[in-house]
C-alpha cells in the first residue's frame, strides 16, 4: 500500500506544471495562486538544497547509530546479521513514521532512512549467508544484492521513490555476476532480468503517458533499457 494517496501525487505534479506556466509567463501570479490553492495536498515539502542536506544528515544518523550499536554490543561473525536486521527494521520504520506522522514528501530525511534500510537489508542477508559452509563469499554477496533489489522495490511501491526502483534494477542486474562464473551467461541473465522489468514497466504505464504513475514507469523503462545497453 502506498504511503501517499494518488490524488496527492497528481496534485504535486500539477503544482510543478503551474509553477512552470507562471515562470513562462503563461499565467499571472494571481492565477497561479488561485490554482495552487485548489491543489492543497497537506504534505510538507522543501527545496532541493535542504532536501539533499537532510538526506545526507539522515543517512549519517542511520549509519552512525548502527555503528555505535555494533561498537557497544560487539557481535560475532555469526550474529552480526542480527544487528543489521534490527538496523534495517528500525530505519524502514523510522521512514514510515516520519511520513505517516509528519506527512513529509521528498523531504530528504525520510528518504535517507529508507535508503539506509535497503543497505541494511543487503547487509543482513550477506552476513547471514556468509558463515554457511556451502555458501561462498561471492554467492553471499549475490544473495545480498538480490535482497537489496526486493527491499528497494518495496520502498518504491510504498513511498514512490523512483530512484529506489532504479537501485532495485541495478542490484537485480548485478546479482547474476556473483552467482554465475561464465561471463556470457551472467550477462544474458542480467539482460533478461532488465528486459522483463522493462516490459513490466511498459505494461504498467499503458496509455498514461506523463500522467501519474506513468511518469514513474517511464523513468523505470528508460533505466532498464539503458542497463540492457550497458550490459
C-alpha positions as CSV (number, residue, x, y, z in Angstrom):
1,X,0.0,0.0,0.0
2,X,1.3,3.4,-1.0
3,X,2.1,6.0,1.7
4,X,0.7,8.7,-0.4
5,X,-2.8,8.9,-2.0
6,X,-2.8,9.0,-5.8
7,X,-4.6,12.3,-5.7
8,X,-1.8,13.8,-3.7
9,X,0.8,12.6,-6.2
10,X,-1.2,14.1,-9.1
11,X,-1.6,17.4,-7.2
12,X,2.1,17.6,-6.6
13,X,2.8,17.2,-10.3
14,X,0.1,19.7,-11.3
15,X,1.7,22.2,-8.9
16,X,5.0,21.8,-10.7
17,X,3.3,22.5,-14.0
18,X,1.6,25.5,-12.6
19,X,4.9,27.0,-11.4
20,X,6.4,26.3,-14.8
21,X,3.5,28.0,-16.5
22,X,4.0,31.0,-14.3
23,X,7.7,31.2,-14.9
24,X,7.0,31.0,-18.7
25,X,4.5,33.9,-18.3
26,X,1.6,31.8,-19.5
27,X,-0.4,32.6,-16.4
28,X,-0.4,35.5,-13.9
29,X,0.6,35.4,-10.3
30,X,-3.0,35.7,-9.2
31,X,-4.0,32.7,-11.5
32,X,-1.1,30.7,-10.1
33,X,-2.1,31.3,-6.5
34,X,-5.8,30.6,-7.2
35,X,-5.0,27.3,-9.0
36,X,-2.4,26.3,-6.3
37,X,-5.0,26.9,-3.6
38,X,-7.2,24.2,-5.2
39,X,-4.4,21.7,-5.1
40,X,-3.6,21.6,-1.3
41,X,-2.1,18.2,-0.5
42,X,-1.4,18.5,3.2
43,X,2.2,17.3,2.5
44,X,5.3,19.0,3.9
45,X,7.9,19.7,1.2
46,X,11.2,21.6,0.9
47,X,13.6,22.8,-1.7
48,X,16.3,20.7,-3.3
49,X,19.2,22.1,-1.2
50,X,17.6,21.4,2.1
51,X,16.3,18.0,0.8
52,X,19.9,17.0,-0.1
53,X,21.2,18.3,3.2
54,X,18.5,16.3,5.2
55,X,19.2,13.2,3.1
56,X,23.0,13.3,3.9
57,X,22.3,14.1,7.6
58,X,19.7,11.3,7.9
59,X,22.0,8.8,6.2
60,X,24.8,9.7,8.6
61,X,22.5,9.3,11.6
62,X,21.4,5.8,10.5
63,X,24.9,4.6,9.8
64,X,26.3,6.1,12.9
65,X,23.6,4.7,15.1
66,X,24.2,1.2,13.6
67,X,28.0,1.6,14.1
68,X,27.5,2.7,17.7
69,X,25.4,-0.3,18.5
70,X,28.0,-2.5,16.8
71,X,30.7,-1.0,18.9
72,X,28.8,-1.4,22.1
73,X,27.5,-4.9,21.5
74,X,30.5,-6.3,19.6
75,X,28.5,-9.0,17.8
76,X,30.5,-12.0,16.4
77,X,30.6,-13.0,12.8
78,X,27.7,-15.4,13.2
79,X,25.4,-12.9,14.9
80,X,26.3,-9.6,13.2
81,X,23.4,-10.2,10.8
82,X,21.0,-9.8,13.7
83,X,22.3,-6.3,14.3
84,X,22.0,-5.4,10.6
85,X,18.4,-6.8,10.7
86,X,17.5,-4.6,13.6
87,X,19.0,-1.6,11.9
88,X,17.1,-2.4,8.7
89,X,13.8,-2.7,10.6
90,X,14.4,0.5,12.6
91,X,15.4,2.5,9.5
92,X,12.4,1.5,7.5
93,X,10.1,2.0,10.5
94,X,11.6,5.5,11.0
95,X,10.9,6.4,7.4
96,X,7.3,5.2,7.6
97,X,6.8,7.0,10.9
98,X,8.1,10.3,9.5
99,X,5.8,10.1,6.5
100,X,2.7,9.0,8.4
101,X,3.2,11.3,11.4
102,X,4.6,14.5,9.8
103,X,3.4,14.0,6.2
104,X,6.8,14.5,4.7
105,X,7.1,14.4,0.9
106,X,10.5,14.2,-0.7
107,X,11.9,16.0,2.4
108,X,15.2,14.1,2.5
109,X,15.2,12.7,6.0
110,X,12.6,10.0,5.3
111,X,14.3,9.1,2.1
112,X,17.7,8.7,3.9
113,X,16.2,6.2,6.4
114,X,14.5,4.3,3.5
115,X,17.8,4.1,1.6
116,X,19.6,3.1,4.8
117,X,17.0,0.4,5.3
118,X,17.8,-1.0,1.8
119,X,21.5,-1.1,2.6
120,X,20.9,-2.8,6.0
121,X,18.7,-5.4,4.3
122,X,21.5,-6.3,1.9
123,X,24.0,-6.4,4.9
124,X,21.6,-8.7,6.8
125,X,21.3,-11.2,4.0
126,X,25.0,-11.1,3.2
127,X,26.2,-11.6,6.8
128,X,23.6,-14.3,7.3
129,X,24.7,-16.4,4.3
130,X,28.4,-15.8,4.6
131,X,29.1,-18.2,7.6
132,X,27.2,-21.1,5.9
133,X,29.6,-23.9,5.0
134,X,28.1,-24.5,1.5
135,X,27.9,-20.8,0.5
136,X,30.9,-19.0,-0.9
137,X,31.6,-15.3,-0.3
138,X,30.6,-14.4,-3.9
139,X,27.3,-16.3,-3.5
140,X,26.6,-14.5,-0.2
141,X,27.1,-11.2,-2.0
142,X,24.8,-12.3,-4.7
143,X,22.1,-13.0,-2.2
144,X,22.7,-9.6,-0.6
145,X,22.2,-7.9,-4.0
146,X,19.0,-9.9,-4.6
147,X,17.7,-9.0,-1.1
148,X,18.5,-5.3,-1.7
149,X,16.6,-5.5,-5.0
150,X,13.5,-6.8,-3.3
151,X,13.8,-4.2,-0.4
152,X,14.3,-1.4,-2.9
153,X,11.2,-2.4,-4.9
154,X,9.2,-2.5,-1.7
155,X,10.4,1.1,-0.9
156,X,9.5,2.2,-4.4
157,X,5.9,0.8,-4.3
158,X,5.3,2.2,-0.7
159,X,7.0,5.6,-0.9
160,X,7.1,6.2,-4.7
161,X,10.9,7.0,-4.8
162,X,11.7,6.3,-8.4
163,X,15.4,6.1,-7.7
164,X,14.7,3.2,-5.4
165,X,13.3,1.3,-8.4
166,X,16.5,2.2,-10.3
167,X,18.6,0.9,-7.3
168,X,16.5,-2.3,-7.3
169,X,17.1,-2.9,-11.0
170,X,20.8,-2.3,-10.7
171,X,21.0,-4.7,-7.8
172,X,18.9,-7.3,-9.6
173,X,21.2,-7.0,-12.7
174,X,24.4,-7.3,-10.6
175,X,23.3,-10.4,-8.6
176,X,23.9,-12.8,-11.5
177,X,27.5,-11.7,-11.8
178,X,28.0,-13.2,-8.3
179,X,26.1,-16.4,-8.9
180,X,27.5,-17.3,-12.4
181,X,31.2,-17.7,-13.3
182,X,31.0,-17.6,-17.1
183,X,30.8,-14.1,-18.5
184,X,28.4,-14.6,-21.3
185,X,25.6,-16.5,-19.4
186,X,25.7,-14.0,-16.5
187,X,25.4,-11.1,-18.9
188,X,22.5,-12.8,-20.7
189,X,20.7,-13.4,-17.3
190,X,21.2,-9.8,-16.2
191,X,19.9,-8.5,-19.6
192,X,16.9,-10.9,-19.3
193,X,16.1,-9.6,-15.9
194,X,16.2,-6.0,-17.1
195,X,14.2,-6.8,-20.2
196,X,11.5,-8.4,-18.0
197,X,11.4,-5.3,-15.8
198,X,11.3,-3.1,-18.9
199,X,8.2,-4.8,-20.3
200,X,6.6,-4.9,-16.8
201,X,7.0,-1.2,-16.6
202,X,5.7,-0.7,-20.1
203,X,2.6,-2.7,-19.2
204,X,2.0,-0.7,-16.1
205,X,2.5,2.6,-17.9
206,X,0.0,1.7,-20.6
207,X,-1.5,4.8,-22.2
208,X,-0.9,7.1,-19.2
209,X,1.9,9.0,-20.8
210,X,3.3,11.6,-18.4
211,X,0.4,11.4,-16.0
212,X,1.0,9.7,-12.7
213,X,2.0,6.9,-12.3
214,X,3.0,6.8,-16.0
215,X,5.8,9.2,-15.4
216,X,7.4,6.9,-12.8
217,X,7.2,3.9,-15.0
218,X,8.7,5.9,-17.9
219,X,11.8,6.5,-15.9
220,X,12.0,2.8,-15.0
221,X,11.6,1.9,-18.7
222,X,14.5,4.2,-19.6
223,X,16.7,3.0,-16.8
224,X,16.1,-0.7,-17.7
225,X,16.7,0.0,-21.4
226,X,19.9,1.8,-20.6
227,X,21.0,-1.0,-18.3
228,X,20.4,-3.6,-21.1
229,X,22.5,-1.5,-23.5
230,X,25.3,-1.1,-20.9
231,X,25.4,-4.9,-20.2
